[in-house]
Amino acid sequence: MHKGISIASRRRLEPYLLLAPALGILLMFLIFPLFWNIYISLHDVSLTTILKEWAFIGGTNFSGLFEDPNFYTSLKITVVFVVGSVALQFGIGLLIAVLLNQQVRAAGVLLAIFIIPWTVSAVIAGFSFRFIFDDSFGILNYGLQTLGVPPISWLYDPSIAIGSVVIANMWYGAPFTILFLTAGLLSINPVIYEAALIDGATKLRSFFHITLPLLRPFIVINLILITMWSVNFFDLQLIMTGGGPLFASTTASLYMYRQAFEFGFLSKGAAAGILLLAMNLVLAYGYVKLLRR
């Protein structure tokens, strides 16, 4: 009897024991940093006070963010950056994925070529596009000058600097959408298209009435991921423009980084990180509601 109870208990504990390593990693690298970040945001922590006793100040850091006009500016720039990046990454990624799924010759080779930008470090991509968009010796302006077009200040004009970063982020992030949606397209049974063709459906109607509905779960998950990455991404902005000119390309994530690690206001940067997390949760909830609908 005792042996039977012991075996039954062990069987009940076995799933939890198998999950223990993954839960330990999750606790160490996700849960603990989250609560530690919340703790710092509620205290006065900076490079000048980090070795002293941290004073509890409650929501002062959060109220300070909402009183900072630069934070509101960074939120506006974040909206432009995220909307532009997600629209271009998803639109171009979906187009290329659909084209590659049309029994194109050497589709596998083309897919491998399209994925190359995603394998490049964001720092390398940032320096590459900084060279491409440079005023004096950039490749893009050189090509425009050969066509008789005057050089454009891609990175130093406040009105177009964030657009240049969006283009770079599109090049860097679109391969993930291509790969993800290609996997979704391959999961659709080709017999459905054959039946639609017999019924007289054109390729355009099949795309809107078959492909998009069946691809919707993949589309929503892809949108969630690329939106979150765009909200939190600051590597390209930091390398290409440094947030300038005149704060014109400082997104909320870059604002958080600069507050914490350039200006030394660790608690203020932590508070900005909490607000970014809240933005991500709201966006993810919206996408999930869209999927359920």
Buried (B, 14 or more C-beta within 10 A) or exposed (E): EEEEEEEEEEEEEEEEEEEEEEEEEEEEEEEEEEEEBBBBBBBBBBEEBEEEEBEEBEEBBBEBBEEBEBBEBBBEBBEBBBEBBBEBBBEBBBBBBBEBBEEEEEBEEBBEEBBEBBEEEBEEBBBBBBEBBBEEEBEBBEEBEEEEEEBBBBBBBBEBBBBBBBBBBBBBBBBBBBBBBBEBBEEBEEEEBEEBEEEEBEEEEBBEEBBEEBBBEBBBBBBBBBBBBBBBBBBBBBBBBBBBBEBBBBBBBBBBBBBBEEEBBBBBBBBBBBBBBEBBEEBBEEBEEEBEE
